[in-house]
Amino acid sequence: MYRRAVARPLPEPDPAPLETDDVRVVGIGTAVWAVLFLVLLPFRARLVATGHGWWLWTCLVGTLLGLVGVGYCRRRRAAIGRDRAASEVAPPAREPLP
């Protein structure tokens, strides 16, 4: 059998990436984990007795990993800033002399 040719729309180009403040986003998430840890800490005995002691440690690990993430995002932001500054300051390339 013959197939009919179906007109397919051309794919649209990808949108430009959004500029976000990743340090703030990760910092807020880290703060939430830390607050949850502190809220659950007084109830540790009850959580362990009911089999939910892992909730406390999940909050602690979330806080620690969040601190690692904040450090990573700060270094990334600094590297992006250095790269932008270097590309703006770099002199134009010269052609070699004959």
Backbone torsions as a table, in degrees:
resi	resn	phi	psi	omega
1	MET	NA	156.2	178.7
2	TYR	-92.4	143.3	175.4
3	ARG	-98.4	141.6	175.6
4	ARG	-82.3	139.4	176.2
5	ALA	-75.9	125.9	-179.9
6	VAL	-106.9	126.6	177.8
7	ALA	-72.8	119.4	179.3
8	ARG	-104.4	139.3	178.8
9	PRO	-67.9	148.5	177.6
10	LEU	-68.9	143.4	179.0
11	PRO	-68.1	141.4	179.2
12	GLU	-81.1	147.9	178.5
13	PRO	-67.7	153.0	178.5
14	ASP	-66.3	142.3	177.9
15	PRO	-71.3	158.7	178.0
16	ALA	-67.6	145.4	-179.9
17	PRO	-66.4	146.9	179.1
18	LEU	-78.7	144.3	173.6
19	GLU	-86.8	120.5	179.3
20	THR	-127.0	159.4	175.2
21	ASP	-96.4	87.3	-175.1
22	ASP	-64.5	-33.3	179.7
23	VAL	-62.2	-41.9	179.5
24	ARG	-66.2	-43.6	-178.2
25	VAL	-62.5	-48.8	-179.4
26	VAL	-68.1	-35.8	177.8
27	GLY	-63.5	-40.5	178.1
28	ILE	-65.4	-43.6	177.7
29	GLY	-61.3	-40.6	178.5
30	THR	-64.1	-41.8	178.9
31	ALA	-63.5	-38.1	178.3
32	VAL	-62.9	-45.5	178.4
33	TRP	-60.9	-41.3	-179.0
34	ALA	-65.1	-42.6	178.6
35	VAL	-63.9	-42.7	177.9
36	LEU	-61.7	-39.4	177.4
37	PHE	-60.6	-46.8	-178.3
38	LEU	-67.0	-33.1	178.4
39	VAL	-69.7	-38.4	-178.1
40	LEU	-81.4	-19.7	-175.5
41	LEU	-56.5	-43.2	178.3
42	PRO	-65.2	-19.5	-177.5
43	PHE	-100.6	19.6	-174.9
44	ARG	-57.6	-46.2	-177.4
45	ALA	-62.0	-43.4	179.9
46	ARG	-66.1	-40.3	178.9
47	LEU	-63.2	-42.9	179.4
48	VAL	-65.8	-40.0	-178.6
49	ALA	-65.0	-31.3	-178.9
50	THR	-95.9	4.3	177.6
51	GLY	84.7	15.0	179.8
52	HIS	-113.4	25.3	-180.0
53	GLY	-63.3	-24.3	179.7
54	TRP	-66.9	-19.7	178.6
55	TRP	-60.1	-43.8	-179.2
56	LEU	-61.1	-46.0	-177.6
57	TRP	-71.9	-28.6	174.8
58	THR	-64.4	-41.7	178.5
59	CYS	-65.4	-39.7	179.4
60	LEU	-65.3	-44.8	178.9
61	VAL	-65.6	-38.9	176.5
62	GLY	-60.5	-38.7	177.8
63	THR	-66.5	-46.5	-178.5
64	LEU	-65.2	-43.2	177.7
65	LEU	-66.9	-33.6	175.9
66	GLY	-63.6	-38.6	176.8
67	LEU	-64.3	-39.3	175.2
68	VAL	-62.4	-42.7	-180.0
69	GLY	-64.4	-38.1	177.8
70	VAL	-64.0	-43.9	177.7
71	GLY	-61.3	-43.0	178.3
72	TYR	-61.9	-46.1	-178.3
73	CYS	-65.6	-35.6	177.4
74	ARG	-66.0	-43.8	177.6
75	ARG	-64.9	-38.1	179.2
76	ARG	-65.1	-44.4	179.1
77	ARG	-61.9	-40.5	178.4
78	ALA	-65.6	-40.7	179.6
79	ALA	-65.8	-39.6	178.0
80	ILE	-64.7	-41.1	178.4
81	GLY	-63.8	-41.9	177.6
82	ARG	-64.0	-39.9	-179.7
83	ASP	-65.3	-42.5	177.9
84	ARG	-64.7	-42.7	-180.0
85	ALA	-64.8	-39.7	180.0
86	ALA	-67.2	-36.2	-178.8
87	SER	-74.0	-26.7	178.7
88	GLU	-80.6	-31.4	-175.0
89	VAL	-90.4	-22.9	-174.5
90	ALA	-58.8	130.5	178.5
91	PRO	-70.9	156.6	179.6
92	PRO	-66.4	148.4	-178.3
93	ALA	-68.0	136.6	179.2
94	ARG	-94.2	149.6	175.4
95	GLU	-80.4	142.8	-179.6
96	PRO	-66.1	144.8	177.3
97	LEU	-76.0	145.3	-179.1
98	PRO	-75.3	NA	NA
